[in-house]
């Protein structure tokens, strides 16, 4: 949490979202400090993506509010979002997709060349710069999405289950890439996942949400230092214990969500 007089990057206060008679999110309050990597886990339908869309400005809360207090540098976007599915422009090359945000902001050509080149190198796709999305694997396309988001240099990065459709090997590789890129600038990140392992690997804190309506059930601080080695971390007994404890909390909500669905069905 924030200490002293320093404002959090994101402050969510008593936020609720209704869709007709349905309460998707109920009275969520949390402060997210600048530079924190917050991971949100919860059962399907608990409002995780709805909350992220509100933070991205794609939806509006029904009750309550959120504020963003980050440095407003000229030309820098407040946030960038990485979606669960493939969100690349199919008619653009890897380079043009990664450069899209910078070009829309009117960045100088020299800056675009330097920044895009840097992030394509970081994700290992420099030699695919002239390729099109249909020529890439799913994992490679998600790497481009991540490169585009970081190249755009947002104050806040919002990520909605970006690795959920990938096989275990690609997921591991992209977790490592994301951690390495994040270490460069330590942007404020709000990351949604259904994987408890992934939450512990990536996060500074983990917010567990209840079954619908989505409330904050628990906030946990991840005790592992940074930088993190994904493979070494997975061998740590404390890692396994923490994953187990989180899963036990989450399972209660998953079971409750299943019961709700059966009653409604």
Secondary structure, DSSP 8 states (H G I E B T S, - for coil): ---TT---SEEEEEEEEEETTEEEEEEEEEEE-TT-EEEEE--TTSSHHHHHHHHTTSS--SEEEEEE-----TT--SEEEE-SS--S-TTSBHHHHHHHHHHHTT--HHHHHHHHHHHHHHTT-GGGTT-BGGGS-HHHHHHHHHHHHHHTT-SEEEEESTTTTS-HHHHHHHHHHHHHHHHHH--EEEEE-S-HHHHHHH-SEEEEE-SSSB-EEEEEE----SS--HHHHHT-HHHHHHHHHHHHHHHHHHHHHHHHHHHH-
